Structures are given as structure tokens and as C-alpha cells.
Amino acid sequence: MSRPKTIDERPPRPPRLSRDLRLLALSDALHRYAVRLQPDVNAAGLLVHRAFAAAFARPVKSIGSEAKGAMEAGLRDHVDRNLADDGAKVSSKSAGPHDRP
């Protein structure tokens, strides 16, 4: 039986896998951030889901991949934009003064 390879002996991870693992490592922090902005846990979870879906859909950048801080900032920005978009949709659906009986 062969001995397990050390970290130095393993082949390098593909860039997409490395990026995806770094993104997933940010999930708890991003969820806590979303819950602070949106107290409804389900709505906050949807904001996080949308941010990750967009991040995973982006093409992988070159070997000098994004730093953790830049990735987290991008995810938080996506949550902020979706929260603002959701708020705008809700306010546009509410009845205006001329629509009330």
C-alpha cells in the first residue's frame, strides 16, 4: 500500500475549484451579513443564494485570482443590490394614494 501524498506532492487544484472553495468559505459570514440587513431569515437566505449563484456563474479569472477581501466585498455588494431591488419592487407594488378606495 502506498503512503498518502503530502500537500506539497499533490497536483495543484484547477483554478475553478480553488475559486469555488474560497467562495464557499465565505458563506457563513455572508449569511450573517444578509440577516443583519434582512431580518426575515428566508429572505436573507435567498439574497445569499442569488449572490452565490451570480459568483459561481462568473468566469474564473487568471491564476492571480481575486483576494478573499475582494470576493467578500463583491458578494456583499450583490446582496446590497438585490435587497435594494427587492425593496423597490415591493414599494412599486403598494397602492398609491390615488389607488385606494
N, C-alpha and C positions, 0 to 999 in steps of 0.2 A: 504494500500500500504506500502511495506517495504522500509526502508531507504536504500540508496546506501551504499555499503561497502566501508570502508576506505582502503587505501593502505595496512595497516597492517592486515586487515581482509581478503584480497583476497588470494586465494591459490597461491603458488609460480608458476612462469612460468616454462614450460618444458625447459630443457637445450637448445634444438634446437631453440626454439622460442627466447630465450634470446640471443643466439649467432647470429641468423639471424637479430634481431633488432639492435644489436651492429654493425654488418656489414653494414646494410643499413644506419646507422647514419654516416658512413664514405664515402658515395657515392659522396657528393659534393666535399669534399677535394680530393678524388682520381681522380675525373674528372678534377679538376683544375691542379693536378699534371700531368695527362696524356696530357692535352692541352699544358702545358709548354714544354713537350718533343716532342710532335707530333702536329704541328700547324694545320693539317687537322682535323677539328672537328669530322668528321665522323670516321676517322681512330682512333682518340683518344677515341671516344665512343666505338668502337669495342675493343680496348685494355681494357677499363674498364669492358665491358661486359664479356670478357674472364676471367679477374681476378675474378669477382664476381661469374661466373659460376663455376670456379675451387674451390673457397672458399665455396660455398654452397654445392658442391658435397662432400667435405671432411666430414668424420665422426665427430660428436661432441665429444670434449674431456671431461674429467671428470668435476665434479662440479667446480673445481678451474679453470675455463675457461681462455682462453687467455686474457691478458690485452689489452686494446684499442691500446696502442702503438705497441704491438707485432702484432696485427691484421693489423694495418695500414702498418707496415713495410712489412709484408707478401704480402699484396695487391700491394704495390709499387714495391716490388721485382718481382712479377708476371708481372706487366706492363713493367718493365725494360727488363725482359727476352723475352717477346713477341715482344717488339719493336726491340730488337736485332735480334730475329729470323726473323721477317718481313724484316728487313734491309738486312740480309744475303740472304734471298730468292730473293729479288729484285736484289741485286748485282750479284747473280749467274745466273739470267736470262738475264742480259745485255750481249750484244755481246762482245766477246773478240777481241783483235786486229787481230787475225787470222780468225775471222768470218766475218769481214767487207769486202765489195766488193772493 
